[in-house]
Amino acid sequence: MTAVEPLGPKDPEERRRRILVAAIDVVKDRGFAGTRVSDIAAVAGTSPALVLYHYSSLADVLVAALTWSDEAWYAELEQSLDALDPVDALVRLAAATAENGAEFGDWALWLEVWVRARHDARVEEVRAALDARWRALLRDLVTSGVTRGEFEAPDADQAAFRLASSMDGLAVQAVLGDPPELSQDQMARLWLTGAARELGLDPLDVLGRLAAVGRGS
């Protein structure tokens, strides 16, 4: 983690972007409890005063950074899902989610958010909204697959909840490194195996699509 060149006073948009990127970088590296505004400022190439000018507290920086990161992720993902049938979309979703940041970095950020949300109403509000969006994406995918006769799911909401919980649980284990051999590819394969069984699909058929579809090729 290295500091960048200082920004001039007339670069507010670029300054905000760098602050958010820096916040994600620092929190993933040090955890929320070990992060200071001055750390974020140093990495962003600005001053602590300007960080607090744009974001009133460390928690606000975390909330803004998480929201900004998720928006970019969804924008890229949803565009790639539009052209796929429901099974291939499920495979693509598994790969994209398991690859959520180098070495599970974005999942490490989420782990910090889940812990912080228990004690901070603002963080909890955003956590709930982003989790609801994730489950809605899964619900819409399940509904589409059922409508097209490719999935079996009597209750799309419950299926989406179980699929989301499964990915979250795998992500926690991946971030903790338990087991240490849990790679991004293995995480995607484990989730897809459970998702296939949840939705009445052949796990071997679904996993067979991972190399072709999962990386967006």
Backbone hydrogen bonds in HBPLUS format (Angstrom, degrees):
<---DONOR---> <-ACCEPTOR-->    atom                        ^
c    i                          cat <-CA-CA->   ^        H-A-AA   ^      H-
h    n   atom  resd res      DA  || num        DHA   H-A  angle D-A-AA Bond
n    s   type  num  typ     dist DA aas  dist angle  dist       angle   num
A0007-LEU N   A0045-GLY O   3.23 MM  38  6.20 145.4  2.35 159.5 155.1     1
A0015-ARG N   A0011-ASP O   2.82 MM   4  5.91 150.4  1.91 151.9 161.7     2
A0016-ARG N   A0012-PRO O   2.91 MM   4  6.13 158.6  1.96 147.2 151.9     3
A0017-ARG N   A0013-GLU O   2.99 MM   4  6.27 161.0  2.03 148.7 154.1     4
A0018-ARG N   A0014-GLU O   2.93 MM   4  6.12 163.3  1.96 149.6 153.9     5
A0019-ILE N   A0015-ARG O   2.89 MM   4  6.09 151.7  1.97 148.8 157.1     6
A0020-LEU N   A0016-ARG O   3.03 MM   4  6.29 160.1  2.07 151.4 155.6     7
A0021-VAL N   A0017-ARG O   2.96 MM   4  6.23 165.5  1.98 154.3 158.4     8
A0022-ALA N   A0018-ARG O   2.81 MM   4  5.87 161.3  1.85 145.4 151.4     9
A0023-ALA N   A0019-ILE O   2.80 MM   4  5.96 153.4  1.87 145.3 153.1    10
A0024-ILE N   A0020-LEU O   3.07 MM   4  6.31 162.5  2.10 150.6 153.7    11
A0025-ASP N   A0021-VAL O   3.03 MM   4  6.25 162.6  2.06 148.6 153.7    12
A0026-VAL N   A0022-ALA O   2.82 MM   4  6.02 168.7  1.84 159.5 161.5    13
A0027-VAL N   A0023-ALA O   2.93 MM   4  5.94 169.7  1.94 152.1 155.6    14
A0028-LYS N   A0024-ILE O   3.03 MM   4  6.00 160.9  2.07 145.6 151.2    15
A0029-ASP N   A0025-ASP O   3.16 MM   4  6.26 145.0  2.28 137.2 146.7    16
A0030-ARG N   A0026-VAL O   2.77 MM   4  5.88 162.4  1.80 159.6 164.0    17
A0031-GLY N   A0027-VAL O   2.69 MM   4  4.58 142.0  1.83 127.5 135.3    18
A0034-GLY N   A0031-GLY O   3.19 MM   3  5.36 131.5  2.43  98.5 111.0    19
A0035-THR N   A0032-PHE O   3.18 MM   3  5.21 165.2  2.20 107.0 111.4    20
A0039-ASP N   A0036-ARG O   2.99 MM   3  5.20 129.9  2.25 101.4 114.6    21
A0040-ILE N   A0036-ARG O   3.29 MM   4  6.75 157.7  2.35 153.2 157.5    22
A0041-ALA N   A0037-VAL O   2.92 MM   4  6.18 162.8  1.95 154.0 159.4    23
A0042-ALA N   A0038-SER O   2.98 MM   4  6.08 155.2  2.04 141.6 147.4    24
A0043-VAL N   A0039-ASP O   3.17 MM   4  6.44 162.1  2.20 150.4 154.2    25
A0044-ALA N   A0040-ILE O   2.90 MM   4  6.03 152.2  1.98 149.8 158.5    26
A0045-GLY N   A0041-ALA O   2.93 MM   4  5.97 120.7  2.29 140.9 154.3    27
A0046-THR N   A0041-ALA O   3.00 MM   5  5.04 165.9  2.02 147.2 148.5    28
A0050-LEU N   A0047-SER O   3.07 MM   3  5.29 122.8  2.41 101.9 115.5    29
A0051-VAL N   A0047-SER O   3.07 MM   4  6.44 149.6  2.16 150.8 160.0    30
A0052-LEU N   A0048-PRO O   3.02 MM   4  6.29 162.1  2.05 151.4 155.2    31
A0053-TYR N   A0049-ALA O   2.88 MM   4  6.06 121.0  2.23 130.9 147.4    32
A0054-HIS N   A0050-LEU O   3.18 MM   4  6.38 152.4  2.26 142.9 146.6    33
A0055-TYR N   A0051-VAL O   2.86 MM   4  6.01 153.9  1.93 147.1 155.9    34
A0061-VAL N   A0057-SER O   3.09 MM   4  6.45 149.3  2.19 145.1 153.2    35
A0062-LEU N   A0058-LEU O   3.04 MM   4  6.36 157.6  2.10 148.8 154.5    36
A0063-VAL N   A0059-ALA O   2.93 MM   4  6.20 161.9  1.97 151.4 155.8    37
A0064-ALA N   A0060-ASP O   2.93 MM   4  6.07 166.6  1.94 148.9 152.6    38
A0065-ALA N   A0061-VAL O   2.85 MM   4  5.96 158.9  1.90 150.1 156.4    39
A0066-LEU N   A0062-LEU O   2.93 MM   4  6.08 163.3  1.96 151.6 155.9    40
A0067-THR N   A0063-VAL O   3.00 MM   4  6.15 165.7  2.03 150.8 155.0    41
A0068-TRP N   A0064-ALA O   2.92 MM   4  5.98 163.8  1.95 147.7 152.7    42
A0069-SER N   A0065-ALA O   2.93 MM   4  6.02 161.5  1.96 147.4 152.7    43
A0070-ASP N   A0066-LEU O   2.92 MM   4  6.08 161.7  1.96 149.9 154.9    44
A0071-GLU N   A0067-THR O   2.94 MM   4  6.11 158.2  1.99 149.7 155.5    45
A0072-ALA N   A0068-TRP O   3.21 MM   4  6.45 161.6  2.24 147.9 151.7    46
A0073-TRP N   A0069-SER O   3.06 MM   4  6.30 156.4  2.12 145.7 152.6    47
A0074-TYR N   A0070-ASP O   2.84 MM   4  6.05 167.8  1.86 160.1 162.0    48
A0075-ALA N   A0071-GLU O   2.97 MM   4  6.06 158.4  2.02 147.2 153.5    49
A0076-GLU N   A0072-ALA O   3.22 MM   4  6.41 159.9  2.26 145.9 149.8    50
A0077-LEU N   A0073-TRP O   2.94 MM   4  6.08 164.2  1.97 150.4 155.7    51
A0078-GLU N   A0074-TYR O   2.81 MM   4  5.69 170.9  1.82 153.2 155.9    52
A0080-SER N   A0076-GLU O   3.36 MM   4  6.60 151.1  2.45 140.8 147.9    53
A0080-SER N   A0077-LEU O   2.97 MM   3  5.24 119.1  2.36 101.7 116.8    54
A0081-LEU N   A0077-LEU O   2.98 MM   4  6.28 142.0  2.13 150.1 162.0    55
A0082-ASP N   A0078-GLU O   3.25 MM   4  6.29 143.2  2.40 141.8 148.6    56
A0084-LEU N   A0081-LEU O   3.05 MM   3  5.40 167.3  2.07 118.9 122.8    57
A0089-ALA N   A0085-ASP O   2.81 MM   4  5.93 153.4  1.88 159.6 168.7    58
A0090-LEU N   A0086-PRO O   2.94 MM   4  6.09 147.1  2.05 139.4 147.4    59
A0091-VAL N   A0087-VAL O   3.07 MM   4  6.41 153.8  2.14 146.8 153.6    60
A0092-ARG N   A0088-ASP O   2.87 MM   4  6.11 163.0  1.89 150.3 155.0    61
A0093-LEU N   A0089-ALA O   2.86 MM   4  5.97 156.0  1.92 145.5 152.4    62
A0094-ALA N   A0090-LEU O   3.01 MM   4  6.24 153.1  2.08 143.9 150.7    63
A0095-ALA N   A0091-VAL O   3.14 MM   4  6.46 164.6  2.17 154.4 157.0    64
A0096-ALA N   A0092-ARG O   2.95 MM   4  6.10 168.3  1.96 153.4 157.2    65
A0097-THR N   A0093-LEU O   2.94 MM   4  5.97 156.0  2.00 147.8 153.8    66
A0098-ALA N   A0094-ALA O   2.99 MM   4  6.08 161.3  2.03 147.9 153.4    67
A0099-GLU N   A0095-ALA O   2.99 MM   4  6.05 142.5  2.14 143.4 153.4    68
A0100-ASN N   A0097-THR O   3.17 MM   3  5.08 143.1  2.31 112.9 110.7    69
A0101-GLY N   A0099-GLU O   2.57 MM   2  5.63 125.5  1.86 121.0 103.7    70
A0106-ASP N   A0100-ASN O   3.07 MM   6  5.50 130.9  2.33 131.4 142.8    71
A0104-PHE N   A0101-GLY O   3.14 MM   3  5.14 127.1  2.43 140.2 127.6    72
A0105-GLY N   A0102-ALA O   2.87 MM   3  5.36 142.4  2.01 112.2 123.3    73
A0108-ALA N   A0104-PHE O   2.96 MM   4  6.32 140.3  2.12 147.0 159.3    74
A0108-ALA N   A0105-GLY O   3.01 MM   3  4.97 121.9  2.36  92.2 107.6    75
A0109-LEU N   A0105-GLY O   3.11 MM   4  6.54 144.8  2.23 143.5 152.7    76
A0110-TRP N   A0106-ASP O   3.02 MM   4  6.38 152.4  2.10 141.0 148.3    77
A0111-LEU N   A0107-TRP O   2.90 MM   4  6.20 147.6  2.01 144.8 153.4    78
A0112-GLU N   A0108-ALA O   3.22 MM   4  6.55 151.6  2.31 142.3 148.6    79
A0113-VAL N   A0109-LEU O   3.00 MM   4  6.37 150.5  2.09 145.7 154.6    80
A0114-TRP N   A0110-TRP O   2.85 MM   4  6.14 162.6  1.88 158.4 161.2    81
A0115-VAL N   A0111-LEU O   3.21 MM   4  6.43 159.5  2.26 145.0 149.8    82
A0116-ARG N   A0112-GLU O   2.92 MM   4  6.08 168.1  1.93 151.9 155.8    83
A0117-ALA N   A0113-VAL O   2.78 MM   4  5.82 153.0  1.86 153.7 160.6    84
A0118-ARG N   A0115-VAL O   3.27 MM   3  5.76 149.1  2.37 108.7 116.4    85
A0119-HIS N   A0116-ARG O   2.97 MM   3  5.63 159.1  2.01 119.2 125.6    86
A0120-ASP N   A0116-ARG O   3.06 MM   4  6.09 119.1  2.45 146.0 161.8    87
A0124-GLU N   A0120-ASP O   2.93 MM   4  6.15 159.1  1.97 154.0 160.9    88
A0125-GLU N   A0121-ALA O   2.90 MM   4  6.07 149.3  2.00 143.2 150.8    89
A0126-VAL N   A0122-ARG O   3.24 MM   4  6.55 161.8  2.28 148.9 152.1    90
A0127-ARG N   A0123-VAL O   2.81 MM   4  5.98 161.8  1.85 152.1 158.3    91
A0128-ALA N   A0124-GLU O   2.88 MM   4  5.98 162.3  1.91 149.2 153.0    92
A0129-ALA N   A0125-GLU O   3.14 MM   4  6.36 155.5  2.21 141.1 147.7    93
A0130-LEU N   A0126-VAL O   2.92 MM   4  6.13 164.6  1.94 158.8 162.1    94
A0131-ASP N   A0127-ARG O   2.90 MM   4  6.03 158.4  1.95 150.2 156.7    95
A0132-ALA N   A0128-ALA O   2.92 MM   4  6.01 151.3  2.01 141.2 149.3    96
A0133-ARG N   A0129-ALA O   3.02 MM   4  6.28 146.9  2.14 139.8 148.6    97
A0134-TRP N   A0130-LEU O   3.06 MM   4  6.31 155.5  2.12 145.0 150.9    98
A0135-ARG N   A0131-ASP O   2.98 MM   4  6.28 161.5  2.02 150.8 155.2    99
A0136-ALA N   A0132-ALA O   2.88 MM   4  6.03 148.7  1.98 142.3 151.6   100
A0137-LEU N   A0133-ARG O   2.97 MM   4  6.22 151.4  2.05 147.0 153.8   101
A0138-LEU N   A0134-TRP O   3.18 MM   4  6.49 160.6  2.22 146.3 151.0   102
A0139-ARG N   A0135-ARG O   2.77 MM   4  6.01 157.8  1.82 148.4 155.5   103
A0140-ASP N   A0136-ALA O   2.87 MM   4  6.03 163.5  1.90 150.3 154.0   104
A0141-LEU N   A0137-LEU O   3.05 MM   4  6.26 153.0  2.13 143.8 151.4   105
A0142-VAL N   A0138-LEU O   2.86 MM   4  6.12 162.5  1.89 154.1 158.8   106
A0143-THR N   A0139-ARG O   2.84 MM   4  6.04 165.6  1.86 153.6 157.7   107
A0144-SER N   A0140-ASP O   2.95 MM   4  6.07 156.2  2.00 142.4 148.8   108
A0145-GLY N   A0141-LEU O   2.97 MM   4  6.23 158.1  2.02 149.1 154.7   109
A0146-VAL N   A0142-VAL O   2.92 MM   4  6.18 155.3  1.98 154.1 160.9   110
A0147-THR N   A0143-THR O   2.91 MM   4  6.05 164.2  1.94 150.7 155.2   111
A0148-ARG N   A0144-SER O   3.06 MM   4  6.24 147.8  2.17 143.4 151.5   112
A0150-GLU N   A0145-GLY O   2.79 MM   5  5.07 147.9  1.89 164.8 160.0   113
A0151-PHE N   A0145-GLY O   3.07 MM   6  4.88 153.5  2.14 106.1 105.5   114
A0149-GLY N   A0146-VAL O   2.99 MM   3  5.00 158.2  2.04 104.8 111.2   115
A0152-GLU N   A0199-LEU O   2.84 MM  47  4.88 150.6  1.93 117.3 125.4   116
A0159-ALA N   A0155-ASP O   2.99 MM   4  6.22 159.9  2.04 153.3 159.7   117
A0160-ALA N   A0156-ALA O   2.88 MM   4  6.00 159.7  1.92 147.0 152.5   118
A0161-PHE N   A0157-ASP O   2.95 MM   4  6.18 153.1  2.03 144.6 152.1   119
A0162-ARG N   A0158-GLN O   3.01 MM   4  6.25 159.7  2.05 148.8 153.4   120
A0163-LEU N   A0159-ALA O   2.92 MM   4  6.16 159.3  1.97 150.8 156.9   121
A0164-ALA N   A0160-ALA O   2.87 MM   4  6.01 160.5  1.91 149.4 154.7   122
A0165-SER N   A0161-PHE O   2.93 MM   4  6.06 162.3  1.97 147.3 152.5   123
A0166-SER N   A0162-ARG O   2.94 MM   4  6.06 150.8  2.02 143.6 151.5   124
A0167-MET N   A0163-LEU O   3.12 MM   4  6.38 161.4  2.15 147.9 151.7   125
A0168-ASP N   A0164-ALA O   2.93 MM   4  6.17 163.6  1.96 153.0 158.0   126
A0169-GLY N   A0165-SER O   2.91 MM   4  6.03 158.9  1.95 145.8 151.5   127
A0170-LEU N   A0166-SER O   3.02 MM   4  6.26 160.5  2.06 149.2 154.1   128
A0171-ALA N   A0167-MET O   2.90 MM   4  6.07 153.9  1.97 148.0 155.8   129
A0172-VAL N   A0168-ASP O   3.01 MM   4  6.32 152.7  2.08 149.6 155.7   130
A0173-GLN N   A0169-GLY O   3.23 MM   4  6.53 164.2  2.25 148.4 151.7   131
A0174-ALA N   A0170-LEU O   2.88 MM   4  6.12 151.3  1.96 147.6 156.5   132
A0175-VAL N   A0171-ALA O   2.90 MM   4  6.11 164.1  1.92 154.4 157.6   133
A0176-LEU N   A0172-VAL O   3.01 MM   4  6.18 157.0  2.06 148.7 155.3   134
A0177-GLY N   A0173-GLN O   2.94 MM   4  5.97 115.2  2.37 132.6 148.4   135
A0178-ASP N   A0173-GLN O   2.98 MM   5  5.24 166.6  2.00 152.8 154.6   136
A0177-GLY N   A0174-ALA O   3.08 MM   3  4.98 142.5  2.23  94.2 105.6   137
A0182-LEU N   A0179-PRO O   3.17 MM   3  5.71 164.6  2.19 121.1 122.3   138
A0187-MET N   A0183-SER O   2.88 MM   4  6.06 152.5  1.96 146.2 154.2   139
A0188-ALA N   A0184-GLN O   3.03 MM   4  6.29 157.6  2.08 147.5 152.5   140
A0189-ARG N   A0185-ASP O   2.96 MM   4  6.20 157.4  2.01 147.4 153.9   141
A0190-LEU N   A0186-GLN O   2.85 MM   4  6.01 161.9  1.89 151.9 156.2   142
A0191-TRP N   A0187-MET O   3.05 MM   4  6.20 163.6  2.07 146.9 151.5   143
A0192-LEU N   A0188-ALA O   2.90 MM   4  6.03 161.1  1.94 147.6 153.5   144
A0193-THR N   A0189-ARG O   2.95 MM   4  6.08 152.3  2.03 144.9 151.9   145
A0194-GLY N   A0190-LEU O   3.21 MM   4  6.50 163.5  2.24 148.2 151.4   146
A0195-ALA N   A0191-TRP O   2.82 MM   4  6.03 157.3  1.87 151.0 158.6   147
A0196-ALA N   A0192-LEU O   2.80 MM   4  5.90 157.6  1.85 148.5 153.7   148
A0197-ARG N   A0193-THR O   3.23 MM   4  6.47 160.3  2.27 144.1 148.7   149
A0198-GLU N   A0194-GLY O   2.91 MM   4  6.11 152.1  1.99 146.1 154.7   150
A0199-LEU N   A0195-ALA O   2.98 MM   4  6.14 144.3  2.11 146.0 154.5   151
A0201-LEU N   A0196-ALA O   2.75 MM   5  4.61 170.6  1.75 147.4 145.5   152
A0205-ASP N   A0202-ASP O   3.07 MM   3  5.35 119.4  2.45 105.9 120.4   153
A0206-VAL N   A0202-ASP O   3.05 MM   4  6.35 163.0  2.08 159.7 164.9   154
A0207-LEU N   A0203-PRO O   2.84 MM   4  5.99 168.7  1.86 154.9 158.2   155
A0208-GLY N   A0204-LEU O   2.97 MM   4  5.98 140.3  2.13 135.7 146.3   156
A0209-ARG N   A0206-VAL O   3.07 MM   3  5.49 153.1  2.15 108.3 116.4   157
A0210-LEU N   A0207-LEU O   3.10 MM   3  5.31 159.8  2.14 108.6 115.0   158
A0213-VAL N   A0209-ARG O   2.84 MM   4  5.79 168.5  1.85 166.5 170.0   159
A0214-GLY N   A0210-LEU O   2.77 MM   4  4.61 134.0  1.98 118.7 133.4   160
A0216-GLY N   A0213-VAL O   2.92 MM   3  5.31 160.4  1.96 119.6 123.4   161
